[in-house]
Amino acid sequence: MDKKIINICNYLDNILPNAKCELIYHNDFELLIAVILSAQTTDKKVNTVTPILFKNYPNPQELAKAKQKDVEQIIKILGLYKNKAKNIISCAEELVSKYDSKVPSNFDSLISLSGVGLKTANVVLGELFNYPVIGVDTHVERVAKRLNLARTNDKPYEVEKKLENKIPPQNRVKFHHQMIHFGRYYCLARNPKCANCELKTQCKYYQKINKLK
């Protein structure tokens, strides 16, 4: 790793040594569904609906038989809840029919499931199977671009590959969680906590706002 990356990793290790997935789940199926539901909403909101959802539909077989309007009623506080309800039911059907009701452990199979995109597949692979991948959500993308680890116009896939080129495989899952937490609690989209941040000297956002002062 180059000096810049070492500096970032050391700082994240210092302030976020125990960063981990904040979605509450008890098995592979629950994590997959929770990650699908987490798109364009907060983990906190997802965690308020999943206990009810999984009480009613504790496995892929039960969720596959659910009526969409019943699932919508449970998850309606989430953004895009109608589409998400449709997707998680379809995803459950596919798990039952194609994968013996088990969450697949390879990228191509995961990405084929309804509601599963690049970020969701990588989060599941890293969290459940410890694959050396970095899922890029809005927090990871924002922080990576602010810290000049990716270009402003890079797509999430490009950000992912640039980060994976910089971070050793054994550190990627931890780095993924730390970047999410850093973006969620420190490097916020609005009013980031720059004052005490030790990375501000290499931050494009900080440099920009200081030029405007």
N, C-alpha and C positions, 0 to 999 in steps of 0.2 A: 504494500500500500504506500502511496506517496504521502508526503508530510501533511498535506491538506486533509486528506481522508483520515489519517491517524489523529489529527487534531479534532476533527468532528466526532470520530468514534470515541475518543477519550472523554470528550465533553458529554456526550450522550450517556456514556457509562457512568459518569459522575452524577448527573442529575436524574437519570432514568435507569438505574441498574436492574430493576425488576419489571420493566415494561412487558406486558403480555396482553393477549387478546382479552378484550373487555366484554365480549359477548358471552352470555351464560349458556352453557350447553353441557349435556351429560353423555352424549354419544356422537358418533360420526354423523348420523342422520340429522340430529338437532343442529349441529354446527353448520352443515351445508345449507339447511333451510334458513337459519339465522343470518348467514352471510348474504344469501339472496335477498332477504328482507331488508338488509342494512343499506342497500343502495339509496343514495339521496335522502338519507335520514340519519338519526343518531343511534349509536349502540344502546344508549339509555332507553330510547323509545322502543327499540326492538326487544330489549329485556323486559319491558312491561307487558308485551303481548305474547311472547313465546311460552311463558308458563301456562297460559290459558290454551293456546294453540296446541301445545304438546300434551296437555291433559286430555283434550278432546281427540287428538290424532297423534298417538304416541309412537307411531312407526309408519314406514312408507305405505304399507298395505291399507292402513286406516285413512291416511291423508289422500291416497289415490281414489278412495271412494267418496270423498267429501264433496258436498255441493258448494259451488263457488260462492254463492251468496252468504253461506254460513261462515266460510273462511273470511270473506270480506268484512263481515260484521266484527270479527275478532281483531282484525289487523287494520281497521279503518283509520286509526290515528297516524298511520304511516303514509308517507308520500307514495303516490302511484299504487295505492293499495289494491285497486281492481286488477291491474295488470300483474301485480305480485301474487295475488290470490290464484289467478289463472296459471301463472308460471310454477308455483310451488306444487299445485295439484298435478300438473303435467309432469313436473320433475319426479314426483313420487311415483306416478304411473310408469315412467321410464325406468326408475330404479327397480321396480317390481318386475317389469317385463323383460328388461335387458341385463340387469346386474344382480339378480337374485336378492333384491332388496338391500344390497350393500352399496356404500359409497365407493365408487371406483378410485383407484390410487394412481391413475395416470392422466396426464393432461388432456390427451385427445378424447378420452371417454368423458371426462368431466365437462369439457367445453361443449360437448354435444348435448348436454342436458338443458332443458328449458330453464331460462332465467340465469344461466351460468355464463358469465363473460370472462375475459382475461383476468381481471382482478380477483373475482370470486374463485376461479380455478386455482390461482396461485396462493390465495389465502388458505384454502382448504389443503392444498398440497404441503404448504409450509407448516401449518398448525397441526394437522392430523398425521402427516407422514414424514415430517421433517425434511422435506425436499429443499434443496438450496436455492430457493426462489425469493424474489422480492415483489410482493403484490403492491401495485401502485394505485392507491386511492387518491382522493383530492388532497389529503394532508401530505402524503408522501410526495406527490407531484409538486405541490406548492413549495415545500421546504427544499426539495432538490433543485428547483429552479432558482429560488432565492439564494441558495448557497453555491450557485454556479456549478452544480453537478450535472446539470442538463440545460439545454437551451430553452428559451422562453416559448418557442413555437413547437417544441417536441411533443409528440403524441405520447400517451401513457406507455405504449409498448416501447417507444424509443427511450423514455425515461428509465423503464425497467432494465433494458439491456445496458444502458450506460452505468446504472448503479451496480448491476451484477458484474460488470467489467472492473469495477473499482473495489468491490467488497469480496473478500475470500468466501468461498462456499460455506465454510463452517460458521461464519458470522452473519449470514444473510437473514435468517429468520429473526434473530435478535435485533438486527439493524432495522428490519421492517417494522417491528413493534415499536422500537424507539423513535423512529421517524414519525409514525402515526401519533404517538403520545406527544412528541415535541410539537407537531403541528396542531394538535388538539388543545394543548394546555399552555403552550409557550408562544410558538410562532403562528399565531392566529391569523386568519384571513384579514380580519379588521382589528386594528389596535393591537398588534403583536407586542409582546413584552420585551422590547429591545434593550431597555435600560441596563439590565444586569446580564444580558446575554454575551457570552464570551466568543460567539461566532459572528458578531455584528460587523467586524472588520472585513469579513469576506462575503457579506450579505448584500446582494444587489438592492433589495428593498430598503435596507437601512441607508445605504449610500444615496439612493434616490431621494428619500424623504429629507435627508440632511442637506442635499443640494437645493431643495425647495425652501429651506428655512431662511 
